[in-house]
Amino acid sequence: MNLNENNYTEIINGFSTSDWKPLFELIPEIEKTTKFGEMKGGEKNHDGTITMPYWHESSIVSRFHKIVYDLPIVIPFNWNMWDEGRKMLNDTQFNYDIIDIPTKCKLITVIIRSNRFSDGALVSAFETGLILKLLKSIKDQVECK
């Protein structure tokens, strides 16, 4: 399935409940998890070099990352220019239930893509509860179909 900016709405809206199941099965585990990653590196090595600090993701974060690509719900679009999405993600009181599932997938895309340029962005989105809010909102919407 080749997801692109022209067909993502149709493809995502065509997913069945069973298509979403691998992602929804993460919800209880996310709710129980207290640590989604840890900062590593930054120490001086035996040869005098310093390892740059980086975020090591927990297994739940890594599985989420794989599932969103496998589904697929990571949408190729100009995410860094999407001001509306940035406003939604930065508003801690935003009600994700008022937007459709493809838009929620675009928000997940923004988080995933920004993690490539800002190491730890994905871990942070888990720690703040943002990923959990998005997943629960998608699940509620899928189950109401």
Buried (B, 14 or more C-beta within 10 A) or exposed (E): EEBEEEEBBEBBEEBEEEEBEBBBEBBEEBEEBEEBBEEEEEEEEEEEEEEEEEBEBBEBBEBBBEBBEEBBBBBEBEBEEBEEBBEBBEEEEBEBEEBEBBBBBBBBBBBBBBBEEEBBBBBBBBBEEBBBBBBBBBBEBBEEE
